[in-house]
Amino acid sequence: MTDRTGPDGRATGSGGTAELRRQIVETRHQLGQTVEELAAKTDIRGRARARAADLRDRAGAMTVQLRSTAAQASHTVQGKAKGAGHAVQDRAKGAGHTLQDKAKQTGHTLQDKARETGHTLQDRTTHARHPVEHRVPGPLRVPVQFAVRHPRPVVMVAAGATLAAAAVLTWRRAGH
């Protein structure tokens, strides 16, 4: 009766006692692990806490990632807006220079036309006064030439003569 057989069908003797003890220790260890696993599965509150902690960690990581992505997108948009602003500025500057050049060219054209018209009028008046100067009788020719060449003093004298004549007429009508 001292001969025993193990679960695998081998005979266990005095050398088998140590083997049995080792198997018992191993079985207890496996049983302890199984009990811990079963306890962990039945501990709903603990599992929920662990899951919540895991989700919090993932949410924090996602928040950091989203902030980083948003910052990159912000910098990209800012860079593109800056580039577009510079492009608009350059176009406006170019359009301003073009407009300025066209205005300058138009001004020069108008100046040239005005100068040309002035010369034409000057030539016409010069040609027009020659026949007048030559048709005047000899003794009056010098004063007429002076009047044609210097019209301002002649106009002043004529205005003075007109005022004097008006004063004389007014004085005569008043009965003096």
Secondary structure, DSSP 8 states (H G I E B T S, - for coil): ---EE-TTS-EE-THHHHHHHHHHHHHHHHHHHHHHHHHHHH-HHHHHHHHHHHHHHHHHHHHHHHHHHHHHHHHHHHHHHHHHHHHHHHHHHHHHHHHHHHHHHHHHHHHHHHHHHHHHHHHHHHHHHHHHHHHS-HHHHHHHHHHHH-HHHHHHHHHHHHHHHHHHHHHHHTT-
